Amino acid sequence: MKRALILLLAAIMLPPLLPARIADATVLDGLTSKVDYTNTDPGRYQIEIDLINQVITVYEKDDAGTYTNSVLQGLCTTGNADNPTGVGAYKLGDLKERFGYFVAFGQYAQYWTQVVRGIYIHSIMYDKKDIATLSKSAYNSLGKPLSHGCVRVLPAHAQWIYYNCPPGTACVITKRKAKDAALVSRLKSQKPSYADSRHVDDFRPDPLTLNAVTVIAGVEVRTGFSASKDTTVVKLDAGEAVTVLQLGANWCKVETRKGKLGYAQTKHLSIDTGAPISSQKIYMAKETTHLYSYPGTGAARLAVYDKGAPVHVIGTLGRYWLTAHVDDIYGYVRVKHLAAGAPEGAAKSALTKATGQAVIQDDIIANFRSGPGTSFPVIAELAAGTPVTLQEVSGNWYKAVVNGLEGYIHSGCVRFYQAAAD
C-alpha cells in the first residue's frame, strides 16, 4: 500500500512531457530519480561527513528542531590528496543510481546519492555489477582518504541513505572536528571483517529508466561534470537515442545505443517521460530450482520453481543471482537456471513451496514458536543440527514437526540436507 501510494503521488506530480530544453535552475521530479523512499521529508535528517576522522554520521531532527540524535554512524573513505572532497554545506542533489558504473574509473558501486556535481555518497566499490565482486582492498581501506572525491561507505549505510535521504537533505562536509581515536577505534571494531561481510537485502524494484533523444548535433557524453579533469567519451549527432540512467536538472547519466556511458547536459536531451522502462522481467525456470532466503545455496529454500515455471524477477544483483518474489515471499534465484522470457500460455506458476527434511543452522539456537511470527510464544529451543520436518510455508516461516511437536520456525534458521538440483 505504501509503495503504491508513493508511485501514485509520483505520477500526479510528474509533468506529462519534459520539454526539449530545460532551464538549468529547474528541479526535475523525474522517474529515474524517483526512488521508492522510506522517508520523503528532506528536513528529517542531516548528514555530516567528518574529513578529519573519516566518519559519516546521520542525525535526525529532534522535537526542538535541532539535529542531535545520531541514527547512523560509520567509517567512510573520502577524497585523496589529489582529489580532495571539498568542505561546505550542501543540499543533496537529484542524481541517484541503484547499481552503477564509474565511467572514469572502471568500477561499480551501489546506492549512489548525489551530494553536489560529481560527488556522491555510495557503497564501497565492486569490480563488476555483481554482488560477489565487492573490492577487498576498498573494504579493508574504509576509514582512509583514498577516493577520487566521492564518499564511500558500507553497503548497508549507502542503502539507508539512498532510501531515507531524498534530494534537498542537508549534508555538511567539515574539517573542523578534533581527532577522535576512540570513536574511530569503536567504529573499526563494529565493522565485520571482509570474510564475514554479507550482502544487504533489497527487494525494491530497480528505479525506472527513460528514453531520450539528442536535440542538437555534437552533444558530448563525458566521463563526469568537470571541464578540466573529465574527458569526452563520444559526441552524438542530433536525433540519436540514449537511455537515461540518472535524471537531473542540469546533467543526466546516459547510455548510448552502442553501450557507451557518460554524462550529458539535460538541456540537450528530449526525454520521454511517458514511456518509462522497467527493469523487472519475467524469466522461465530451465530446470527445477529454488527461491532462496539469501544469495547462497546453503540458505533456506523458500519455494521451488518447477521446470517451465515463470520467475518474476525484481532487480539485478549480478551474473549469478537475481532478486525475485512469489506473491509476498521475497528471495534470490540463481541465474544459471533461468531463461529470459515467460513460457507461452503460462497463466499459472508451476511453483510449489519448499518442504521436506532440514536441520537447524550451525552456531545458533532457534526458537520454535506456536505460530508464524515473533509475537507467538516459544514452545521449544532447538540446538544447531536438530532435524526438523518442514510441512508448509507461511510467509518467512515454516510450519514444522520436531520430535512429534508441531510449531513454527523462521526460514533463516534452517538449512536443507542437500542443494538438490542447484
Order of alpha helices (4+ residues) and beta strands (2+ residues): alpha-beta-beta-beta-beta-beta-beta-beta-alpha-beta-alpha-beta-alpha-beta-beta-beta-beta-beta-beta-beta-beta-beta-beta-beta-beta-beta-beta-beta-beta-beta-beta-beta-beta-beta-beta
